[in-house]
């Protein structure tokens, strides 16, 4: 075999193997980055869901308190009211 052809084959094979190795390494790094970004996005969605649920619970509790206050006042007025003057048969 001619020396020039042998050098050309060795050079081309080393170039192709280096390109293949670089491609595999690049794919591996990109895959890790995508998995990491996916995990971050999942955590962010979970936090957002938790914040939304907390806001819904807070709104429901505020509504409950706003409706319980007038009911408490009516109950309090009834508690301190004068007793019935006539007896009623329930």
ABEGO torsion letter per residue (X at the ends): XBAAAAAAAAAAAAAAAAAAAAAAAAAAAAAAAAAAAAAAAAAAAAAAAAAAAAAAAAAAAAAAAAAAAAAAAAAAAAAABBBBABBBBX
